[in-house]
Amino acid sequence: MQFTRVVGLVEDLEIWSASSDGFSFVISYESRSGPGFHGRAGFVASWRPIHPSSRAIKVGGSPFETLTEAEEACKAMLGHLTRKLDGE
């Protein structure tokens, strides 16, 4: 699973996304003040099934100190989700 930075109309937002095996993952950077999303400082990861009416679920441990930690947590969550689908 490869995360790609989302580039949009709002330059100050830091968002990365990836999808794999029917699941979508998003990582955003939050800070207490300044531009972008506000919250506890760090990288917040979430996932959802790729269905139009699905809600996002925060990945446990968020916010993470680094983008790499958030990416690894998403990969671990994907492993857990796909094992459940396979019946393990």
SULMOHU-V157286 format. One record per pair of residues at least 6 apart in sequence whose C-alpha atoms are under 6 Angstrom apart, sorted by the first residue. I is the first residue (numbers start at 1). J is the second residue. D is the distance in Angstrom with one decimal. If there is no record, write none. Layout:
<<I J D> <I J D>>
//
This chain:
<<2 18 5.9> <3 16 5.8> <3 17 5.2> <3 18 4.7> <4 16 5.2> <4 17 5.5> <5 15 5.8> <5 16 4.2> <6 15 5.5> <6 16 5.4> <12 35 5.7> <12 36 5.4> <13 36 4.7> <14 28 5.6> <14 29 5.5> <15 27 5.7> <15 28 4.4> <16 26 5.7> <16 27 5.1> <17 25 5.6> <17 26 4.5> <18 25 5.3> <19 25 5.9> <22 49 6.0> <22 50 5.5> <23 48 5.7> <23 49 4.4> <23 50 5.2> <24 47 5.5> <24 48 5.4> <24 50 5.9> <25 46 5.7> <25 47 4.4> <26 45 5.7> <26 46 5.4> <27 44 5.4> <27 45 4.3> <28 43 5.6> <28 44 5.3> <29 42 5.7> <29 43 4.5> <30 37 4.8> <30 38 5.2> <30 39 5.5> <30 41 5.2> <30 42 5.5> <31 38 5.0> <31 39 5.4> <31 40 5.8> <31 41 4.1> <32 38 5.1> <32 39 5.2> <32 40 6.0> <42 63 4.8> <42 64 5.3> <42 65 5.2> <43 63 4.9> <43 64 4.9> <44 62 5.0> <44 63 4.5> <45 58 5.9> <45 59 5.4> <46 56 6.0> <46 57 5.2> <46 58 4.2> <46 59 5.0> <47 56 5.4> <47 57 5.4> <48 56 4.8> <64 70 5.7>>
//
